[in-house]
Amino acid sequence: MTDLAVGVPRAAGAGQAPEPRVLDVARVRADFPILRRQVRGRPLVYLDNAATTQKPQAVLDAITSYYTTTNANVHRGVHLLSQLATEAHDAAREKVATFFNASSSREIVFTRNSTEGINLVAQTYGRWRVNEGDEVVITAMEHHSNIVPWQMLCGERKGHLRVAPIDDSGELVLDALDELLGPRTRLLSVTHMSNALGTINPIPAIVKMAHAKGIPVLVDGSQAAYHMPVDVQALGCDFYVATGHKLYGPTGIGVLYGRASLLEEMPPFLGGGDMIRSVTFEKSTWNELPYKFEAGTPDIAGAIGLGAALDYIGSIGLEAISSHERDLLTYATAAVQEVPGVRLIGTARRKASILSFVLEGIHPHDIGTIVDQEGVAIRTGHHCAQPVMERFGVPATARASFAMYNTREEVDTLVSALERVRTVFG
Ligand SMILES: *Cc1c(COP(=O)(O)O)cnc(C)c1O
């Protein structure tokens, strides 16, 4: 087995830290080489984590090591490298299953990202289950990735998209959601955590509500998965999607968890190699789970990189990451509110790691440009959530978002950069 472990550190019980450990932020920062670079002559202050996170050395090493020593195609060859590549790919899937506490790695489908995971469910489960007059329910805080695939599906199948409202703090109105879930609802698709507002939705309660009416639930875990431990069995959801590049892993790899009984029944997504058992010109039969949903050569290095990222997260501990980020959010919320003219967008009671705001009389784009001069990377715009912007009556917001390697000093740098914005435009 020794040479099988190439590029794949042993599973470290990712996501299942035994005790809340204290996060040593200096040690964590040393693991991320990009944090040593300068931007515009100043140390990089990277506060755009909700868009993508930076990568620890362990992830970079796993990818390089795979290509340097093991590269071959999977599930095909009998030659050694193909066996090693297959084992490393399978091991990565096991790590994902453990990370999300799926009951089996058969329930883990590799995708390119969350967006592809949602489209996969829309194009397979959706086309199978949604017929004329049927409904799909989403919420007013969804990312475009969890709106557009359902719009496309409903357009094609003559179904209806229903949208549960949010209140002024950015919380989902649960009674209104409950009312929307009816006999024609075929699926509820809801985000675990909003990328525009930071709101964390009470998924177990929402799932209970939907299941009481026999409605399956897809949870968009793109934001939640790198901020808090996620246990798909405890959440009770039927589908859960996540995206590797926000989990400190590479771009181009994502994850769809699906309840095995549902995945078994669903038609396949893309057709091609690997997803079939047999092919004749008359008819093909489908491969077993999860391969039925993975046509063509997968992103092998991406999966291995993601596995390394989950090991890394596990070595720090999601409880420790969560509590560190909670401290940063509390600190930043107080500090940013001190800046004259600031209005926070998203003040839910349960939120994480995201501070969205506007500055009176100053366009968010100008905020982003000025703070960039100070080496501070934040996101400005609609955050792929235009309906959320509309709900709060703003064209865009500035958004600072925190990850495990951020510090209070970086928040201070952001705040002094915002004060500069005020003097430039004030
Ligand atoms: C980032 C994000 C997505 C989309 O992720 P991709 O990697 O672009 O597919 C979807 N939903 C939420 C809540 C996100 O934050």
The ligand as an SDF file (V2000), in Angstrom:
LIG
                    3D

 15 15  0  0  0  0  0  0  0  0999 V2000
  -20.1880   30.3810   -4.8460 C   0  0  0  0  0  0  0  0  0  0  0  0
  -21.6420   30.0040   -4.7100 C   0  0  0  0  0  0  0  0  0  0  0  0
  -22.3060   29.2590   -5.6920 C   0  0  0  0  0  0  0  0  0  0  0  0
  -21.6620   28.8800   -6.9860 C   0  0  0  0  0  0  0  0  0  0  0  0
  -20.4620   28.2040   -6.8370 O   0  0  0  0  0  0  0  0  0  0  0  0
  -19.6700   27.8080   -8.1760 P   0  0  0  0  0  0  0  0  0  0  0  0
  -18.3690   27.3370   -7.6940 O   0  0  0  0  0  0  0  0  0  0  0  0
  -19.5450   29.0950   -8.9730 O   0  0  0  0  0  0  0  0  0  0  0  0
  -20.4940   26.8220   -8.8850 O   0  0  0  0  0  0  0  0  0  0  0  0
  -23.6090   28.9230   -5.4640 C   0  0  0  0  0  0  0  0  0  0  0  0
  -24.2500   29.2540   -4.3390 N   0  0  0  0  0  0  0  0  0  0  0  0
  -23.6510   29.9660   -3.3670 C   0  0  0  0  0  0  0  0  0  0  0  0
  -24.4070   30.2890   -2.1170 C   0  0  0  0  0  0  0  0  0  0  0  0
  -22.3250   30.3770   -3.5260 C   0  0  0  0  0  0  0  0  0  0  0  0
  -21.7400   31.0760   -2.5700 O   0  0  0  0  0  0  0  0  0  0  0  0
  1  2  1  0
  2  3  1  0
  2 14  2  0
  3  4  1  0
  3 10  2  0
  4  5  1  0
  5  6  1  0
  6  7  2  0
  6  8  1  0
  6  9  1  0
 10 11  1  0
 11 12  2  0
 12 13  1  0
 12 14  1  0
 14 15  1  0
M  END
$$$$
